Amino acid sequence: MDPMAPHSVKEPLFQLVIKLFKNWKNIIPSDRKGIFITLFFAIFTTVTGVGIVVPLLPVYANDLGATGIYVGMIFGSFSISRIFLLPVFGRLSDQKGRKPFIVAGLAAYTLISFAFIFSKNIETLIILRFIQGAGSAMIMPVVQAYVGEITPEGSEGYAMGLFNLSMFLSLSLGPLMGGGIKDIWSLDAAFICMGMLSGIGLLLCIFFLPATSEEKVKTTGNKIIPWSNLIKDRGLISIFIFRYAYTACIGVIWCFLPLFADIEFGLSSSLTGVLVMLGVFVSGLIGLPMGYVADRANKNFMIIFGGTLSTIGMLLPFWASSFQDLVIAVSIFGIGGGISSPAVMAYSVIKGDTKKAMGSVISIMTVAHSLGMLTGSMAAGLAMDYLSLRLSFPCGTIIMALGTLAFWIIVDKKSFRKY
């Protein structure tokens, strides 16, 4: 009997997640457990710090006089630097090793977090977010590539779902902490917490990750394949487009749901943090069991079904008339992401392993993430300035629907049997 199989189809979801979480020791090889634990908690602390300021920056920028397009630029500048630097750092990490880039990126995150305390105008916020994006380009794709390398074949969905739990939990905890910290103390206190948590992640990686010379990427000596080999792959193109559409919707939610909640409903920072947290939490909660399913079921069907739910979730805020309506909308969006994202990441790891270019493949997927965050936030900002704030959300609906449709058209239908 499969040790990870649930005892009953009626088993509560939370209990199933706990059981799957506890089984990680049976999946991750013993000689790689220390690496996985270090990366898990380093990312958990770092992303918790980032999540602290997510629901605060849009309202802070609005208080400084930022229009919708400038709010979009504050979030978009983070993505612009990532778009150009992600392929560079992903490819270099395939050649030079993972640890140097992870450590450098975390150091940049720590310093920039404290620099936010001294930002008193919109232009400074945009510049700091741009530099923070450069640091992020050295962290997330490289860390995910590292996890992909230590993952046994056939467990890609489970391992990535388990690791992504660190990001989902931290992005859930961060907004809650951020709203509470601002309500009790101040915005500067939130920036200080972000810096301290990033510093903890930095120290974990410095002292507990193995030396670069011991990494798999340095010991196997894989030949670096040309970019043209990657960007012509139909499978990569299809999940690139879907990832782009999904994160464009996240850009809309992160930028404009806090403003929408503040202006239309007068919600406190704490309740706004709950809204931003909820979609991420729901997605993370079901992400682990869905990762387990993705290793055994049809990944492409999971992506299409999840994309459809996310499309519905993005449309619902347009008709929202209460806090409860917003809760339902972000929850449905989160369920869609929780179903589709593990399948997308499992597909990415399989492609990276097949092509012996894990860092390059994961960086391409993270470029899709950054492009989505950039264009989603900018499109919603334009909709806010020239139409209305409420119409920002149907923009995300259109993007998500088109992304899901494009995935269905482009993906190799034979892969419904292969994967």
PLY file of the C-alpha trace (Angstrom):
ply
format ascii 1.0
element vertex 419
property float x
property float y
property float z
element edge 418
property int vertex1
property int vertex2
end_header
0.00 0.00 0.00
1.21 3.48 -0.84
2.33 5.01 2.50
1.17 8.41 1.32
-2.31 7.30 0.30
-5.12 8.71 2.48
-6.93 6.20 4.70
-10.30 7.59 3.65
-11.63 9.80 0.92
-13.44 11.64 3.73
-10.20 12.39 5.57
-10.10 16.12 6.46
-7.88 18.13 4.11
-5.77 19.57 6.92
-5.05 16.10 8.32
-4.10 14.88 4.85
-1.70 17.81 4.44
-0.09 17.02 7.82
0.31 13.36 6.88
1.84 14.20 3.52
4.12 16.75 5.18
5.37 14.21 7.71
6.18 11.74 4.93
8.86 14.00 3.43
11.59 11.93 5.09
10.58 8.96 2.94
10.80 10.99 -0.27
13.89 13.21 0.06
17.13 11.12 0.03
18.89 11.03 3.39
22.03 12.74 2.10
19.93 15.68 0.83
17.60 16.23 3.79
19.83 18.91 5.33
19.83 20.90 2.08
16.05 20.69 1.78
15.47 21.77 5.40
17.88 24.71 5.07
16.32 25.97 1.85
12.79 25.45 3.24
13.32 27.56 6.35
15.54 30.15 4.64
12.80 30.86 2.12
10.12 30.70 4.81
11.75 33.45 6.87
12.69 35.60 3.86
9.29 35.46 2.16
7.52 36.05 5.48
9.44 39.31 5.66
8.43 40.26 2.14
4.82 39.31 2.84
4.76 41.69 5.80
4.89 44.73 3.50
2.74 43.40 0.61
-0.60 44.75 1.93
1.06 47.96 3.17
2.93 49.28 0.13
-0.10 50.13 -2.05
-1.82 52.09 0.73
1.50 53.76 1.69
2.09 54.77 -1.93
-1.46 56.08 -2.21
-0.90 58.18 0.92
2.18 59.64 -0.78
-0.03 60.72 -3.69
0.62 57.86 -6.12
-1.94 57.36 -8.88
-2.94 53.86 -10.02
-0.21 53.73 -12.64
2.45 54.66 -10.07
1.22 51.97 -7.70
1.62 49.59 -10.60
5.14 50.91 -11.24
6.18 50.33 -7.62
5.28 46.67 -7.97
6.28 46.52 -11.63
9.82 47.84 -11.09
10.50 44.76 -8.98
9.52 42.61 -11.95
11.42 44.63 -14.56
14.80 43.93 -13.02
13.87 40.26 -12.56
12.83 39.88 -16.20
16.28 40.89 -17.45
18.37 39.24 -14.73
16.57 35.93 -14.15
17.91 34.20 -17.30
21.41 35.47 -16.49
21.50 34.19 -12.91
19.66 30.97 -13.76
22.17 30.12 -16.48
25.17 31.16 -14.36
23.95 29.00 -11.47
23.97 26.01 -13.85
27.66 26.74 -14.45
28.97 28.25 -11.21
26.80 26.60 -8.56
23.75 27.64 -6.54
25.00 28.81 -3.15
26.90 31.99 -4.21
23.81 33.45 -5.88
21.44 32.49 -3.06
23.71 34.12 -0.45
24.24 37.28 -2.53
20.51 37.66 -3.18
19.59 37.25 0.48
22.23 39.81 1.47
20.70 42.31 -0.99
17.22 41.61 0.39
18.39 42.29 3.94
20.02 45.63 3.11
17.15 46.87 0.94
14.62 46.02 3.65
16.22 48.52 6.02
16.60 51.08 3.21
12.79 51.19 2.87
12.69 53.00 6.23
14.29 56.05 4.60
12.05 56.09 1.50
9.77 59.10 1.72
8.69 59.56 -1.91
7.32 57.48 -4.77
10.53 57.64 -6.86
12.61 56.13 -4.04
10.10 53.32 -3.56
10.32 52.48 -7.28
14.15 52.41 -7.19
14.31 50.28 -4.05
11.82 47.80 -5.46
13.92 47.63 -8.65
17.03 46.71 -6.63
15.03 44.28 -4.52
13.93 42.57 -7.73
17.58 42.08 -8.72
18.19 40.36 -5.38
15.11 38.20 -5.90
16.43 37.10 -9.30
19.35 35.49 -7.49
17.16 33.70 -4.96
13.91 32.10 -6.06
14.77 30.41 -9.39
18.14 29.25 -8.07
16.61 27.84 -4.87
13.86 26.07 -6.84
16.45 24.66 -9.24
18.42 23.40 -6.24
15.30 21.66 -4.89
14.55 20.23 -8.32
18.05 18.73 -8.48
17.74 16.88 -5.18
14.25 15.56 -6.01
13.94 11.85 -6.92
12.36 11.02 -10.28
8.61 10.50 -10.03
8.23 12.74 -6.96
8.56 16.13 -8.67
5.03 17.29 -7.89
5.21 16.24 -4.24
8.66 17.75 -3.64
7.83 21.08 -5.29
4.44 21.17 -3.55
6.17 20.54 -0.23
8.81 23.18 -0.84
6.28 25.71 -2.12
4.49 25.22 1.18
7.28 27.32 2.71
6.39 30.19 0.38
2.64 29.85 0.72
2.76 29.64 4.51
5.12 32.59 4.73
3.07 34.70 2.30
0.02 33.82 4.42
1.70 34.71 7.71
3.45 37.82 6.38
0.38 39.93 5.46
-1.26 39.06 8.79
1.87 40.14 10.64
2.25 43.25 8.49
-1.27 44.51 9.12
-0.93 43.88 12.84
2.53 45.46 13.09
1.36 48.63 11.32
-1.81 48.89 13.41
0.09 48.39 16.69
3.41 50.11 15.91
4.25 51.68 12.54
5.15 51.03 8.91
8.87 51.44 9.73
8.54 48.58 12.24
7.24 46.39 9.40
10.30 47.23 7.27
12.59 46.40 10.21
10.90 43.02 10.64
11.34 42.32 6.92
15.07 43.04 7.19
15.56 40.91 10.29
13.77 37.91 8.78
15.76 38.20 5.53
18.93 38.27 7.64
17.92 35.01 9.34
17.48 33.37 5.94
20.91 34.65 4.90
22.61 33.17 7.98
20.90 29.80 7.48
22.23 29.53 3.93
25.75 30.71 4.82
26.23 28.19 7.60
24.13 25.17 6.60
24.25 24.84 2.81
27.15 22.67 1.60
30.10 24.23 -0.17
29.59 25.03 -3.83
32.13 22.37 -4.83
29.84 19.68 -3.34
26.73 20.65 -5.33
25.39 18.25 -7.94
25.60 20.87 -10.67
29.36 21.18 -10.02
30.08 17.46 -9.78
28.17 16.25 -12.87
29.61 18.80 -15.30
26.51 19.05 -17.53
27.01 20.76 -20.87
25.00 23.99 -21.09
22.44 23.74 -23.87
21.58 26.78 -26.06
18.58 28.96 -25.22
17.05 28.19 -28.63
16.62 24.58 -27.54
14.49 25.72 -24.62
12.37 28.50 -26.08
11.19 26.32 -28.99
9.84 23.59 -26.71
6.01 23.52 -26.95
5.65 22.18 -23.43
7.69 25.02 -21.96
5.86 27.60 -24.08
2.47 26.37 -22.86
3.32 26.43 -19.14
5.18 29.74 -19.59
1.98 31.36 -20.90
-0.17 29.85 -18.17
2.27 30.89 -15.43
2.33 34.39 -16.92
-1.47 34.66 -16.85
-1.80 33.35 -13.31
0.82 35.68 -11.85
-0.65 38.64 -13.76
-3.78 38.02 -11.69
-1.70 37.86 -8.52
-0.24 41.24 -9.52
-3.75 42.67 -9.78
-4.73 41.25 -6.38
-1.60 42.33 -4.52
-1.61 45.83 -5.97
-5.27 46.71 -5.98
-7.17 44.48 -3.57
-5.68 46.43 -0.60
-6.77 49.71 -2.21
-10.17 48.29 -3.12
-10.68 47.04 0.44
-9.59 50.40 1.89
-11.49 52.76 -0.44
-14.68 50.76 -1.11
-15.13 49.00 2.24
-12.96 50.94 4.73
-11.28 47.78 6.02
-8.47 47.96 8.56
-4.91 46.96 7.67
-5.39 43.72 9.61
-8.51 42.70 7.66
-6.80 43.66 4.40
-3.93 41.41 5.42
-6.44 38.60 5.96
-7.75 39.03 2.41
-4.29 39.03 0.83
-3.30 36.07 3.02
-6.38 33.97 2.38
-5.88 33.25 -1.31
-2.25 32.34 -0.72
-3.08 30.21 2.32
-5.80 28.24 0.52
-3.49 27.68 -2.45
-0.68 26.49 -0.20
-2.93 24.26 1.90
-4.11 22.20 -1.07
-0.82 22.55 -2.98
0.86 19.64 -1.19
-1.90 17.05 -1.79
-2.29 18.37 -5.33
1.46 17.91 -5.84
1.03 14.31 -4.73
-1.84 13.96 -7.23
0.21 15.61 -10.00
2.79 12.80 -9.76
0.04 10.28 -10.51
-2.63 12.08 -12.55
-2.97 14.10 -15.72
-1.01 17.32 -15.14
-2.52 19.11 -18.13
-6.08 18.52 -16.97
-5.13 19.87 -13.52
-3.71 23.03 -15.11
-6.82 23.67 -17.21
-9.25 23.01 -14.35
-7.25 25.17 -11.94
-7.03 27.97 -14.51
-10.80 27.91 -14.97
-11.41 28.29 -11.24
-8.89 31.14 -11.03
-10.67 32.91 -13.89
-13.94 32.76 -11.93
-12.22 33.95 -8.76
-10.81 37.02 -10.53
-14.24 38.07 -11.82
-16.08 37.90 -8.49
-14.59 41.07 -6.86
-16.34 43.13 -9.56
-19.67 42.21 -7.97
-18.47 42.23 -4.37
-20.60 44.20 -1.92
-19.12 43.01 1.37
-16.01 41.65 3.06
-17.53 38.16 2.82
-17.84 38.47 -0.96
-14.14 39.31 -1.19
-13.31 36.31 1.01
-15.18 34.00 -1.37
-13.47 35.52 -4.43
-9.90 35.18 -3.17
-10.62 31.68 -1.84
-11.83 30.43 -5.23
-8.82 32.05 -6.89
-6.56 30.33 -4.35
-8.14 26.92 -4.94
-7.50 27.30 -8.66
-3.86 28.13 -8.03
-3.49 25.28 -5.56
-4.66 22.81 -8.20
-2.69 24.16 -11.16
0.61 25.39 -9.67
2.00 22.02 -8.45
1.33 20.53 -11.88
3.09 23.44 -13.59
6.13 23.19 -11.30
6.31 19.40 -11.65
6.22 19.82 -15.42
9.04 22.39 -15.14
11.25 20.10 -13.05
10.72 17.22 -15.49
11.72 19.49 -18.38
14.73 20.83 -16.49
15.95 17.34 -15.66
15.36 16.06 -19.21
17.30 18.92 -20.75
19.99 18.95 -18.02
19.39 22.67 -17.53
17.39 22.96 -14.31
18.45 26.53 -13.49
17.75 27.77 -17.01
14.30 26.15 -17.19
13.24 27.38 -13.73
14.52 30.88 -14.57
12.35 30.89 -17.72
9.33 30.03 -15.59
10.25 32.78 -13.13
10.51 35.26 -16.01
6.89 34.36 -16.77
6.09 35.12 -13.13
7.79 38.52 -13.31
6.21 39.46 -16.65
2.83 38.57 -15.22
3.32 40.64 -12.07
4.52 43.59 -14.18
1.84 43.64 -16.86
-0.96 42.60 -14.52
-0.29 45.42 -12.09
0.22 47.97 -14.89
-2.93 46.97 -16.80
-4.99 47.13 -13.61
-3.44 50.51 -12.80
-4.48 51.89 -16.18
-7.97 50.48 -15.68
-8.15 52.19 -12.28
-6.99 55.56 -13.65
-9.10 55.65 -16.82
-12.11 53.51 -15.86
-12.59 52.60 -12.21
-10.87 50.68 -9.43
-13.56 47.99 -9.55
-12.84 47.35 -13.23
-9.23 46.42 -12.42
-10.34 42.88 -11.58
-12.07 41.99 -14.88
-8.71 42.82 -16.52
-7.27 39.88 -14.62
-10.25 37.73 -15.60
-9.54 38.29 -19.30
-5.82 37.55 -18.91
-6.46 34.34 -16.94
-9.07 33.08 -19.41
-6.79 33.74 -22.40
-3.82 32.11 -20.65
-5.79 28.95 -19.90
-7.12 28.80 -23.47
-3.62 29.34 -24.91
-2.26 26.50 -22.77
-4.93 24.16 -24.15
-4.19 25.17 -27.76
-0.38 25.05 -27.60
0.32 22.07 -25.34
1.14 18.82 -27.09
-2.05 16.75 -26.71
0.05 13.57 -26.61
1.46 14.82 -23.31
-1.95 14.15 -21.76
-0.80 10.54 -21.84
2.92 11.14 -21.28
2.51 13.28 -18.18
0 1
1 2
2 3
3 4
4 5
5 6
6 7
7 8
8 9
9 10
10 11
11 12
12 13
13 14
14 15
15 16
16 17
17 18
18 19
19 20
20 21
21 22
22 23
23 24
24 25
25 26
26 27
27 28
28 29
29 30
30 31
31 32
32 33
33 34
34 35
35 36
36 37
37 38
38 39
39 40
40 41
41 42
42 43
43 44
44 45
45 46
46 47
47 48
48 49
49 50
50 51
51 52
52 53
53 54
54 55
55 56
56 57
57 58
58 59
59 60
60 61
61 62
62 63
63 64
64 65
65 66
66 67
67 68
68 69
69 70
70 71
71 72
72 73
73 74
74 75
75 76
76 77
77 78
78 79
79 80
80 81
81 82
82 83
83 84
84 85
85 86
86 87
87 88
88 89
89 90
90 91
91 92
92 93
93 94
94 95
95 96
96 97
97 98
98 99
99 100
100 101
101 102
102 103
103 104
104 105
105 106
106 107
107 108
108 109
109 110
110 111
111 112
112 113
113 114
114 115
115 116
116 117
117 118
118 119
119 120
120 121
121 122
122 123
123 124
124 125
125 126
126 127
127 128
128 129
129 130
130 131
131 132
132 133
133 134
134 135
135 136
136 137
137 138
138 139
139 140
140 141
141 142
142 143
143 144
144 145
145 146
146 147
147 148
148 149
149 150
150 151
151 152
152 153
153 154
154 155
155 156
156 157
157 158
158 159
159 160
160 161
161 162
162 163
163 164
164 165
165 166
166 167
167 168
168 169
169 170
170 171
171 172
172 173
173 174
174 175
175 176
176 177
177 178
178 179
179 180
180 181
181 182
182 183
183 184
184 185
185 186
186 187
187 188
188 189
189 190
190 191
191 192
192 193
193 194
194 195
195 196
196 197
197 198
198 199
199 200
200 201
201 202
202 203
203 204
204 205
205 206
206 207
207 208
208 209
209 210
210 211
211 212
212 213
213 214
214 215
215 216
216 217
217 218
218 219
219 220
220 221
221 222
222 223
223 224
224 225
225 226
226 227
227 228
228 229
229 230
230 231
231 232
232 233
233 234
234 235
235 236
236 237
237 238
238 239
239 240
240 241
241 242
242 243
243 244
244 245
245 246
246 247
247 248
248 249
249 250
250 251
251 252
252 253
253 254
254 255
255 256
256 257
257 258
258 259
259 260
260 261
261 262
262 263
263 264
264 265
265 266
266 267
267 268
268 269
269 270
270 271
271 272
272 273
273 274
274 275
275 276
276 277
277 278
278 279
279 280
280 281
281 282
282 283
283 284
284 285
285 286
286 287
287 288
288 289
289 290
290 291
291 292
292 293
293 294
294 295
295 296
296 297
297 298
298 299
299 300
300 301
301 302
302 303
303 304
304 305
305 306
306 307
307 308
308 309
309 310
310 311
311 312
312 313
313 314
314 315
315 316
316 317
317 318
318 319
319 320
320 321
321 322
322 323
323 324
324 325
325 326
326 327
327 328
328 329
329 330
330 331
331 332
332 333
333 334
334 335
335 336
336 337
337 338
338 339
339 340
340 341
341 342
342 343
343 344
344 345
345 346
346 347
347 348
348 349
349 350
350 351
351 352
352 353
353 354
354 355
355 356
356 357
357 358
358 359
359 360
360 361
361 362
362 363
363 364
364 365
365 366
366 367
367 368
368 369
369 370
370 371
371 372
372 373
373 374
374 375
375 376
376 377
377 378
378 379
379 380
380 381
381 382
382 383
383 384
384 385
385 386
386 387
387 388
388 389
389 390
390 391
391 392
392 393
393 394
394 395
395 396
396 397
397 398
398 399
399 400
400 401
401 402
402 403
403 404
404 405
405 406
406 407
407 408
408 409
409 410
410 411
411 412
412 413
413 414
414 415
415 416
416 417
417 418
